[in-house]
Amino acid sequence: MQSQNQQILRYMKSRPIDPLTAFNAFRCLRLAARIAELKEQGYKIVTEMKEQNGKRFASYRLAK
């Protein structure tokens, strides 16, 4: 079984991920922590702040 980090990384290879998507797809409650761990491993990840229905959240994608 893949770790959440591996699952998130595989997902981000084709599209951005946000906290709601991470929860629904992988039951990940701490996406920012998983992203920080991936950055520590050397992955270049871009953070973009979004707003939807008056709520702000981060969306993450792999840098090109």
mmCIF file of the N, C-alpha and C atoms, coordinates in Angstrom:
data_MODEL
# 
_entry.id   MODEL 
# 
loop_
_atom_site.group_PDB 
_atom_site.id 
_atom_site.type_symbol 
_atom_site.label_atom_id 
_atom_site.label_alt_id 
_atom_site.label_comp_id 
_atom_site.label_asym_id 
_atom_site.label_entity_id 
_atom_site.label_seq_id 
_atom_site.pdbx_PDB_ins_code 
_atom_site.Cartn_x 
_atom_site.Cartn_y 
_atom_site.Cartn_z 
_atom_site.occupancy 
_atom_site.B_iso_or_equiv 
_atom_site.pdbx_formal_charge 
_atom_site.auth_seq_id 
_atom_site.auth_comp_id 
_atom_site.auth_asym_id 
_atom_site.auth_atom_id 
_atom_site.pdbx_PDB_model_num 
ATOM 1   N N  . MET A 1 1  ? 0.843   -1.191 0.000   1.00 0.00 ? 1  MET A N  1 
ATOM 2   C CA . MET A 1 1  ? 0.000   0.000  0.000   1.00 0.00 ? 1  MET A CA 1 
ATOM 3   C C  . MET A 1 1  ? 0.888   1.254  0.000   1.00 0.00 ? 1  MET A C  1 
ATOM 4   N N  . GLN A 1 2  ? 0.503   2.222  -0.788  1.00 0.00 ? 2  GLN A N  1 
ATOM 5   C CA . GLN A 1 2  ? 1.276   3.458  -0.898  1.00 0.00 ? 2  GLN A CA 1 
ATOM 6   C C  . GLN A 1 2  ? 0.986   4.375  0.291   1.00 0.00 ? 2  GLN A C  1 
ATOM 7   N N  . SER A 1 3  ? 2.000   5.139  0.690   1.00 0.00 ? 3  SER A N  1 
ATOM 8   C CA . SER A 1 3  ? 1.800   6.137  1.739   1.00 0.00 ? 3  SER A CA 1 
ATOM 9   C C  . SER A 1 3  ? 0.986   7.301  1.168   1.00 0.00 ? 3  SER A C  1 
ATOM 10  N N  . GLN A 1 4  ? 0.450   8.119  2.065   1.00 0.00 ? 4  GLN A N  1 
ATOM 11  C CA . GLN A 1 4  ? -0.287  9.300  1.598   1.00 0.00 ? 4  GLN A CA 1 
ATOM 12  C C  . GLN A 1 4  ? 0.617   10.188 0.761   1.00 0.00 ? 4  GLN A C  1 
ATOM 13  N N  . ASN A 1 5  ? 1.877   10.330 1.160   1.00 0.00 ? 5  ASN A N  1 
ATOM 14  C CA . ASN A 1 5  ? 2.799   11.163 0.380   1.00 0.00 ? 5  ASN A CA 1 
ATOM 15  C C  . ASN A 1 5  ? 2.923   10.639 -1.047  1.00 0.00 ? 5  ASN A C  1 
ATOM 16  N N  . GLN A 1 6  ? 3.076   9.342  -1.200  1.00 0.00 ? 6  GLN A N  1 
ATOM 17  C CA . GLN A 1 6  ? 3.192   8.744  -2.535  1.00 0.00 ? 6  GLN A CA 1 
ATOM 18  C C  . GLN A 1 6  ? 1.907   8.946  -3.336  1.00 0.00 ? 6  GLN A C  1 
ATOM 19  N N  . GLN A 1 7  ? 0.764   8.776  -2.695  1.00 0.00 ? 7  GLN A N  1 
ATOM 20  C CA . GLN A 1 7  ? -0.521  8.952  -3.376  1.00 0.00 ? 7  GLN A CA 1 
ATOM 21  C C  . GLN A 1 7  ? -0.697  10.400 -3.824  1.00 0.00 ? 7  GLN A C  1 
ATOM 22  N N  . ILE A 1 8  ? -0.361  11.336 -2.942  1.00 0.00 ? 8  ILE A N  1 
ATOM 23  C CA . ILE A 1 8  ? -0.501  12.761 -3.264  1.00 0.00 ? 8  ILE A CA 1 
ATOM 24  C C  . ILE A 1 8  ? 0.449   13.145 -4.388  1.00 0.00 ? 8  ILE A C  1 
ATOM 25  N N  . LEU A 1 9  ? 1.680   12.664 -4.324  1.00 0.00 ? 9  LEU A N  1 
ATOM 26  C CA . LEU A 1 9  ? 2.653   12.959 -5.366  1.00 0.00 ? 9  LEU A CA 1 
ATOM 27  C C  . LEU A 1 9  ? 2.182   12.427 -6.719  1.00 0.00 ? 9  LEU A C  1 
ATOM 28  N N  . ARG A 1 10 ? 1.693   11.198 -6.746  1.00 0.00 ? 10 ARG A N  1 
ATOM 29  C CA . ARG A 1 10 ? 1.185   10.615 -7.993  1.00 0.00 ? 10 ARG A CA 1 
ATOM 30  C C  . ARG A 1 10 ? 0.021   11.445 -8.538  1.00 0.00 ? 10 ARG A C  1 
ATOM 31  N N  . TYR A 1 11 ? -0.869  11.883 -7.654  1.00 0.00 ? 11 TYR A N  1 
ATOM 32  C CA . TYR A 1 11 ? -2.016  12.705 -8.057  1.00 0.00 ? 11 TYR A CA 1 
ATOM 33  C C  . TYR A 1 11 ? -1.534  14.024 -8.661  1.00 0.00 ? 11 TYR A C  1 
ATOM 34  N N  . MET A 1 12 ? -0.553  14.671 -8.011  1.00 0.00 ? 12 MET A N  1 
ATOM 35  C CA . MET A 1 12 ? -0.071  15.978 -8.473  1.00 0.00 ? 12 MET A CA 1 
ATOM 36  C C  . MET A 1 12 ? 0.711   15.909 -9.774  1.00 0.00 ? 12 MET A C  1 
ATOM 37  N N  . LYS A 1 13 ? 1.113   14.730 -10.196 1.00 0.00 ? 13 LYS A N  1 
ATOM 38  C CA . LYS A 1 13 ? 1.820   14.627 -11.478 1.00 0.00 ? 13 LYS A CA 1 
ATOM 39  C C  . LYS A 1 13 ? 0.912   14.972 -12.650 1.00 0.00 ? 13 LYS A C  1 
ATOM 40  N N  . SER A 1 14 ? -0.419  14.899 -12.445 1.00 0.00 ? 14 SER A N  1 
ATOM 41  C CA . SER A 1 14 ? -1.333  15.202 -13.540 1.00 0.00 ? 14 SER A CA 1 
ATOM 42  C C  . SER A 1 14 ? -2.239  16.404 -13.275 1.00 0.00 ? 14 SER A C  1 
ATOM 43  N N  . ARG A 1 15 ? -2.355  16.839 -11.988 1.00 0.00 ? 15 ARG A N  1 
ATOM 44  C CA . ARG A 1 15 ? -3.243  17.965 -11.698 1.00 0.00 ? 15 ARG A CA 1 
ATOM 45  C C  . ARG A 1 15 ? -2.981  18.488 -10.283 1.00 0.00 ? 15 ARG A C  1 
ATOM 46  N N  . PRO A 1 16 ? -3.440  19.720 -10.016 1.00 0.00 ? 16 PRO A N  1 
ATOM 47  C CA . PRO A 1 16 ? -3.260  20.298 -8.673  1.00 0.00 ? 16 PRO A CA 1 
ATOM 48  C C  . PRO A 1 16 ? -4.131  19.576 -7.643  1.00 0.00 ? 16 PRO A C  1 
ATOM 49  N N  . ILE A 1 17 ? -3.774  19.759 -6.380  1.00 0.00 ? 17 ILE A N  1 
ATOM 50  C CA . ILE A 1 17 ? -4.549  19.164 -5.290  1.00 0.00 ? 17 ILE A CA 1 
ATOM 51  C C  . ILE A 1 17 ? -4.831  20.228 -4.244  1.00 0.00 ? 17 ILE A C  1 
ATOM 52  N N  . ASP A 1 18 ? -5.995  20.145 -3.615  1.00 0.00 ? 18 ASP A N  1 
ATOM 53  C CA . ASP A 1 18 ? -6.370  21.047 -2.532  1.00 0.00 ? 18 ASP A CA 1 
ATOM 54  C C  . ASP A 1 18 ? -6.846  20.198 -1.351  1.00 0.00 ? 18 ASP A C  1 
ATOM 55  N N  . PRO A 1 19 ? -7.036  20.809 -0.183  1.00 0.00 ? 19 PRO A N  1 
ATOM 56  C CA . PRO A 1 19 ? -7.382  20.026 1.003   1.00 0.00 ? 19 PRO A CA 1 
ATOM 57  C C  . PRO A 1 19 ? -8.646  19.176 0.865   1.00 0.00 ? 19 PRO A C  1 
ATOM 58  N N  . LEU A 1 20 ? -9.684  19.693 0.241   1.00 0.00 ? 20 LEU A N  1 
ATOM 59  C CA . LEU A 1 20 ? -10.920 18.919 0.102   1.00 0.00 ? 20 LEU A CA 1 
ATOM 60  C C  . LEU A 1 20 ? -10.709 17.707 -0.799  1.00 0.00 ? 20 LEU A C  1 
ATOM 61  N N  . THR A 1 21 ? -9.990  17.892 -1.887  1.00 0.00 ? 21 THR A N  1 
ATOM 62  C CA . THR A 1 21 ? -9.676  16.776 -2.779  1.00 0.00 ? 21 THR A CA 1 
ATOM 63  C C  . THR A 1 21 ? -8.832  15.735 -2.057  1.00 0.00 ? 21 THR A C  1 
ATOM 64  N N  . ALA A 1 22 ? -7.839  16.192 -1.291  1.00 0.00 ? 22 ALA A N  1 
ATOM 65  C CA . ALA A 1 22 ? -6.975  15.269 -0.562  1.00 0.00 ? 22 ALA A CA 1 
ATOM 66  C C  . ALA A 1 22 ? -7.773  14.453 0.451   1.00 0.00 ? 22 ALA A C  1 
ATOM 67  N N  . PHE A 1 23 ? -8.720  15.093 1.108   1.00 0.00 ? 23 PHE A N  1 
ATOM 68  C CA . PHE A 1 23 ? -9.540  14.368 2.074   1.00 0.00 ? 23 PHE A CA 1 
ATOM 69  C C  . PHE A 1 23 ? -10.429 13.344 1.373   1.00 0.00 ? 23 PHE A C  1 
ATOM 70  N N  . ASN A 1 24 ? -11.107 13.781 0.317   1.00 0.00 ? 24 ASN A N  1 
ATOM 71  C CA . ASN A 1 24 ? -12.024 12.876 -0.388  1.00 0.00 ? 24 ASN A CA 1 
ATOM 72  C C  . ASN A 1 24 ? -11.299 11.712 -1.061  1.00 0.00 ? 24 ASN A C  1 
ATOM 73  N N  . ALA A 1 25 ? -10.136 11.970 -1.617  1.00 0.00 ? 25 ALA A N  1 
ATOM 74  C CA . ALA A 1 25 ? -9.418  10.929 -2.359  1.00 0.00 ? 25 ALA A CA 1 
ATOM 75  C C  . ALA A 1 25 ? -8.584  10.017 -1.453  1.00 0.00 ? 25 ALA A C  1 
ATOM 76  N N  . PHE A 1 26 ? -7.950  10.613 -0.423  1.00 0.00 ? 26 PHE A N  1 
ATOM 77  C CA . PHE A 1 26 ? -6.969  9.857  0.366   1.00 0.00 ? 26 PHE A CA 1 
ATOM 78  C C  . PHE A 1 26 ? -7.213  9.899  1.867   1.00 0.00 ? 26 PHE A C  1 
ATOM 79  N N  . ARG A 1 27 ? -8.313  10.531 2.298   1.00 0.00 ? 27 ARG A N  1 
ATOM 80  C CA . ARG A 1 27 ? -8.616  10.696 3.726   1.00 0.00 ? 27 ARG A CA 1 
ATOM 81  C C  . ARG A 1 27 ? -7.481  11.412 4.465   1.00 0.00 ? 27 ARG A C  1 
ATOM 82  N N  . CYS A 1 28 ? -6.856  12.344 3.752   1.00 0.00 ? 28 CYS A N  1 
ATOM 83  C CA . CYS A 1 28 ? -5.736  13.112 4.302   1.00 0.00 ? 28 CYS A CA 1 
ATOM 84  C C  . CYS A 1 28 ? -6.286  14.385 4.954   1.00 0.00 ? 28 CYS A C  1 
ATOM 85  N N  . LEU A 1 29 ? -6.088  14.507 6.270   1.00 0.00 ? 29 LEU A N  1 
ATOM 86  C CA . LEU A 1 29 ? -6.570  15.677 7.006   1.00 0.00 ? 29 LEU A CA 1 
ATOM 87  C C  . LEU A 1 29 ? -5.516  16.766 7.113   1.00 0.00 ? 29 LEU A C  1 
ATOM 88  N N  . ARG A 1 30 ? -4.254  16.449 6.837   1.00 0.00 ? 30 ARG A N  1 
ATOM 89  C CA . ARG A 1 30 ? -3.156  17.408 7.002   1.00 0.00 ? 30 ARG A CA 1 
ATOM 90  C C  . ARG A 1 30 ? -2.350  17.539 5.715   1.00 0.00 ? 30 ARG A C  1 
ATOM 91  N N  . LEU A 1 31 ? -2.999  18.036 4.666   1.00 0.00 ? 31 LEU A N  1 
ATOM 92  C CA . LEU A 1 31 ? -2.338  18.156 3.364   1.00 0.00 ? 31 LEU A CA 1 
ATOM 93  C C  . LEU A 1 31 ? -1.100  19.051 3.445   1.00 0.00 ? 31 LEU A C  1 
ATOM 94  N N  . ALA A 1 32 ? -1.176  20.162 4.158   1.00 0.00 ? 32 ALA A N  1 
ATOM 95  C CA . ALA A 1 32 ? -0.024  21.073 4.242   1.00 0.00 ? 32 ALA A CA 1 
ATOM 96  C C  . ALA A 1 32 ? 1.201   20.359 4.832   1.00 0.00 ? 32 ALA A C  1 
ATOM 97  N N  . ALA A 1 33 ? 0.969   19.489 5.806   1.00 0.00 ? 33 ALA A N  1 
ATOM 98  C CA . ALA A 1 33 ? 2.078   18.732 6.395   1.00 0.00 ? 33 ALA A CA 1 
ATOM 99  C C  . ALA A 1 33 ? 2.667   17.748 5.388   1.00 0.00 ? 33 ALA A C  1 
ATOM 100 N N  . ARG A 1 34 ? 1.803   17.086 4.614   1.00 0.00 ? 34 ARG A N  1 
ATOM 101 C CA . ARG A 1 34 ? 2.288   16.151 3.591   1.00 0.00 ? 34 ARG A CA 1 
ATOM 102 C C  . ARG A 1 34 ? 3.080   16.906 2.533   1.00 0.00 ? 34 ARG A C  1 
ATOM 103 N N  . ILE A 1 35 ? 2.606   18.098 2.132   1.00 0.00 ? 35 ILE A N  1 
ATOM 104 C CA . ILE A 1 35 ? 3.306   18.917 1.137   1.00 0.00 ? 35 ILE A CA 1 
ATOM 105 C C  . ILE A 1 35 ? 4.676   19.338 1.682   1.00 0.00 ? 35 ILE A C  1 
ATOM 106 N N  . ALA A 1 36 ? 4.735   19.728 2.946   1.00 0.00 ? 36 ALA A N  1 
ATOM 107 C CA . ALA A 1 36 ? 6.015   20.117 3.561   1.00 0.00 ? 36 ALA A CA 1 
ATOM 108 C C  . ALA A 1 36 ? 6.995   18.949 3.533   1.00 0.00 ? 36 ALA A C  1 
ATOM 109 N N  . GLU A 1 37 ? 6.517   17.744 3.814   1.00 0.00 ? 37 GLU A N  1 
ATOM 110 C CA . GLU A 1 37 ? 7.379   16.562 3.771   1.00 0.00 ? 37 GLU A CA 1 
ATOM 111 C C  . GLU A 1 37 ? 7.896   16.311 2.358   1.00 0.00 ? 37 GLU A C  1 
ATOM 112 N N  . LEU A 1 38 ? 7.029   16.474 1.363   1.00 0.00 ? 38 LEU A N  1 
ATOM 113 C CA . LEU A 1 38 ? 7.457   16.289 -0.026  1.00 0.00 ? 38 LEU A CA 1 
ATOM 114 C C  . LEU A 1 38 ? 8.491   17.339 -0.424  1.00 0.00 ? 38 LEU A C  1 
ATOM 115 N N  . LYS A 1 39 ? 8.305   18.571 0.030   1.00 0.00 ? 39 LYS A N  1 
ATOM 116 C CA . LYS A 1 39 ? 9.290   19.630 -0.247  1.00 0.00 ? 39 LYS A CA 1 
ATOM 117 C C  . LYS A 1 39 ? 10.634  19.292 0.388   1.00 0.00 ? 39 LYS A C  1 
ATOM 118 N N  . GLU A 1 40 ? 10.604  18.756 1.607   1.00 0.00 ? 40 GLU A N  1 
ATOM 119 C CA . GLU A 1 40 ? 11.841  18.358 2.290   1.00 0.00 ? 40 GLU A CA 1 
ATOM 120 C C  . GLU A 1 40 ? 12.569  17.265 1.513   1.00 0.00 ? 40 GLU A C  1 
ATOM 121 N N  . GLN A 1 41 ? 11.819  16.448 0.794   1.00 0.00 ? 41 GLN A N  1 
ATOM 122 C CA . GLN A 1 41 ? 12.407  15.379 -0.021  1.00 0.00 ? 41 GLN A CA 1 
ATOM 123 C C  . GLN A 1 41 ? 12.950  15.921 -1.344  1.00 0.00 ? 41 GLN A C  1 
ATOM 124 N N  . GLY A 1 42 ? 12.754  17.215 -1.604  1.00 0.00 ? 42 GLY A N  1 
ATOM 125 C CA . GLY A 1 42 ? 13.332  17.837 -2.790  1.00 0.00 ? 42 GLY A CA 1 
ATOM 126 C C  . GLY A 1 42 ? 12.370  18.116 -3.928  1.00 0.00 ? 42 GLY A C  1 
ATOM 127 N N  . TYR A 1 43 ? 11.093  17.804 -3.751  1.00 0.00 ? 43 TYR A N  1 
ATOM 128 C CA . TYR A 1 43 ? 10.123  18.089 -4.808  1.00 0.00 ? 43 TYR A CA 1 
ATOM 129 C C  . TYR A 1 43 ? 9.815   19.580 -4.830  1.00 0.00 ? 43 TYR A C  1 
ATOM 130 N N  . LYS A 1 44 ? 9.753   20.147 -6.039  1.00 0.00 ? 44 LYS A N  1 
ATOM 131 C CA . LYS A 1 44 ? 9.426   21.557 -6.214  1.00 0.00 ? 44 LYS A CA 1 
ATOM 132 C C  . LYS A 1 44 ? 7.903   21.662 -6.356  1.00 0.00 ? 44 LYS A C  1 
ATOM 133 N N  . ILE A 1 45 ? 7.283   22.247 -5.346  1.00 0.00 ? 45 ILE A N  1 
ATOM 134 C CA . ILE A 1 45 ? 5.826   22.341 -5.309  1.00 0.00 ? 45 ILE A CA 1 
ATOM 135 C C  . ILE A 1 45 ? 5.437   23.805 -5.186  1.00 0.00 ? 45 ILE A C  1 
ATOM 136 N N  . VAL A 1 46 ? 4.497   24.235 -6.020  1.00 0.00 ? 46 VAL A N  1 
ATOM 137 C CA . VAL A 1 46 ? 4.017   25.607 -6.047  1.00 0.00 ? 46 VAL A CA 1 
ATOM 138 C C  . VAL A 1 46 ? 2.700   25.680 -5.274  1.00 0.00 ? 46 VAL A C  1 
ATOM 139 N N  . THR A 1 47 ? 2.601   26.687 -4.404  1.00 0.00 ? 47 THR A N  1 
ATOM 140 C CA . THR A 1 47 ? 1.382   26.907 -3.622  1.00 0.00 ? 47 THR A CA 1 
ATOM 141 C C  . THR A 1 47 ? 0.640   28.096 -4.213  1.00 0.00 ? 47 THR A C  1 
ATOM 142 N N  . GLU A 1 48 ? -0.654  27.927 -4.451  1.00 0.00 ? 48 GLU A N  1 
ATOM 143 C CA . GLU A 1 48 ? -1.484  29.010 -4.967  1.00 0.00 ? 48 GLU A CA 1 
ATOM 144 C C  . GLU A 1 48 ? -2.695  29.143 -4.046  1.00 0.00 ? 48 GLU A C  1 
ATOM 145 N N  . MET A 1 49 ? -2.919  30.353 -3.539  1.00 0.00 ? 49 MET A N  1 
ATOM 146 C CA . MET A 1 49 ? -4.085  30.578 -2.681  1.00 0.00 ? 49 MET A CA 1 
ATOM 147 C C  . MET A 1 49 ? -5.315  30.822 -3.556  1.00 0.00 ? 49 MET A C  1 
ATOM 148 N N  . LYS A 1 50 ? -6.399  30.164 -3.203  1.00 0.00 ? 50 LYS A N  1 
ATOM 149 C CA . LYS A 1 50 ? -7.657  30.290 -3.955  1.00 0.00 ? 50 LYS A CA 1 
ATOM 150 C C  . LYS A 1 50 ? -8.748  30.741 -3.004  1.00 0.00 ? 50 LYS A C  1 
ATOM 151 N N  . GLU A 1 51 ? -9.831  31.236 -3.565  1.00 0.00 ? 51 GLU A N  1 
ATOM 152 C CA . GLU A 1 51 ? -10.986 31.612 -2.763  1.00 0.00 ? 51 GLU A CA 1 
ATOM 153 C C  . GLU A 1 51 ? -12.239 31.085 -3.446  1.00 0.00 ? 51 GLU A C  1 
ATOM 154 N N  . GLN A 1 52 ? -13.095 30.451 -2.648  1.00 0.00 ? 52 GLN A N  1 
ATOM 155 C CA . GLN A 1 52 ? -14.333 29.883 -3.180  1.00 0.00 ? 52 GLN A CA 1 
ATOM 156 C C  . GLN A 1 52 ? -15.385 29.993 -2.092  1.00 0.00 ? 52 GLN A C  1 
ATOM 157 N N  . ASN A 1 53 ? -16.524 30.551 -2.426  1.00 0.00 ? 53 ASN A N  1 
ATOM 158 C CA . ASN A 1 53 ? -17.628 30.731 -1.465  1.00 0.00 ? 53 ASN A CA 1 
ATOM 159 C C  . ASN A 1 53 ? -17.170 31.461 -0.204  1.00 0.00 ? 53 ASN A C  1 
ATOM 160 N N  . GLY A 1 54 ? -16.291 32.448 -0.371  1.00 0.00 ? 54 GLY A N  1 
ATOM 161 C CA . GLY A 1 54 ? -15.818 33.238 0.750   1.00 0.00 ? 54 GLY A CA 1 
ATOM 162 C C  . GLY A 1 54 ? -14.764 32.562 1.613   1.00 0.00 ? 54 GLY A C  1 
ATOM 163 N N  . LYS A 1 55 ? -14.307 31.376 1.221   1.00 0.00 ? 55 LYS A N  1 
ATOM 164 C CA . LYS A 1 55 ? -13.296 30.636 1.981   1.00 0.00 ? 55 LYS A CA 1 
ATOM 165 C C  . LYS A 1 55 ? -11.995 30.626 1.205   1.00 0.00 ? 55 LYS A C  1 
ATOM 166 N N  . ARG A 1 56 ? -10.875 30.830 1.924   1.00 0.00 ? 56 ARG A N  1 
ATOM 167 C CA . ARG A 1 56 ? -9.554  30.772 1.296   1.00 0.00 ? 56 ARG A CA 1 
ATOM 168 C C  . ARG A 1 56 ? -8.899  29.439 1.610   1.00 0.00 ? 56 ARG A C  1 
ATOM 169 N N  . PHE A 1 57 ? -8.203  28.905 0.616   1.00 0.00 ? 57 PHE A N  1 
ATOM 170 C CA . PHE A 1 57 ? -7.496  27.641 0.805   1.00 0.00 ? 57 PHE A CA 1 
ATOM 171 C C  . PHE A 1 57 ? -6.338  27.576 -0.172  1.00 0.00 ? 57 PHE A C  1 
ATOM 172 N N  . ALA A 1 58 ? -5.395  26.689 0.130   1.00 0.00 ? 58 ALA A N  1 
ATOM 173 C CA . ALA A 1 58 ? -4.226  26.524 -0.726  1.00 0.00 ? 58 ALA A CA 1 
ATOM 174 C C  . ALA A 1 58 ? -4.465  25.394 -1.722  1.00 0.00 ? 58 ALA A C  1 
ATOM 175 N N  . SER A 1 59 ? -3.949  25.588 -2.905  1.00 0.00 ? 59 SER A N  1 
ATOM 176 C CA . SER A 1 59 ? -3.926  24.552 -3.926  1.00 0.00 ? 59 SER A CA 1 
ATOM 177 C C  . SER A 1 59 ? -2.461  24.326 -4.277  1.00 0.00 ? 59 SER A C  1 
ATOM 178 N N  . TYR A 1 60 ? -2.063  23.079 -4.423  1.00 0.00 ? 60 TYR A N  1 
ATOM 179 C CA . TYR A 1 60 ? -0.661  22.740 -4.649  1.00 0.00 ? 60 TYR A CA 1 
ATOM 180 C C  . TYR A 1 60 ? -0.502  22.021 -5.980  1.00 0.00 ? 60 TYR A C  1 
ATOM 181 N N  . ARG A 1 61 ? 0.632   22.324 -6.665  1.00 0.00 ? 61 ARG A N  1 
ATOM 182 C CA . ARG A 1 61 ? 0.944   21.627 -7.905  1.00 0.00 ? 61 ARG A CA 1 
ATOM 183 C C  . ARG A 1 61 ? 2.454   21.471 -8.021  1.00 0.00 ? 61 ARG A C  1 
ATOM 184 N N  . LEU A 1 62 ? 2.863   20.498 -8.777  1.00 0.00 ? 62 LEU A N  1 
ATOM 185 C CA . LEU A 1 62 ? 4.295   20.314 -9.032  1.00 0.00 ? 62 LEU A CA 1 
ATOM 186 C C  . LEU A 1 62 ? 4.769   21.406 -9.990  1.00 0.00 ? 62 LEU A C  1 
ATOM 187 N N  . ALA A 1 63 ? 5.929   21.969 -9.702  1.00 0.00 ? 63 ALA A N  1 
ATOM 188 C CA . ALA A 1 63 ? 6.504   22.975 -10.592 1.00 0.00 ? 63 ALA A CA 1 
ATOM 189 C C  . ALA A 1 63 ? 6.932   22.297 -11.888 1.00 0.00 ? 63 ALA A C  1 
ATOM 190 N N  . LYS A 1 64 ? 6.879   23.040 -12.974 1.00 0.00 ? 64 LYS A N  1 
ATOM 191 C CA . LYS A 1 64 ? 7.252   22.485 -14.283 1.00 0.00 ? 64 LYS A CA 1 
ATOM 192 C C  . LYS A 1 64 ? 8.736   22.504 -14.468 1.00 0.00 ? 64 LYS A C  1 
# 
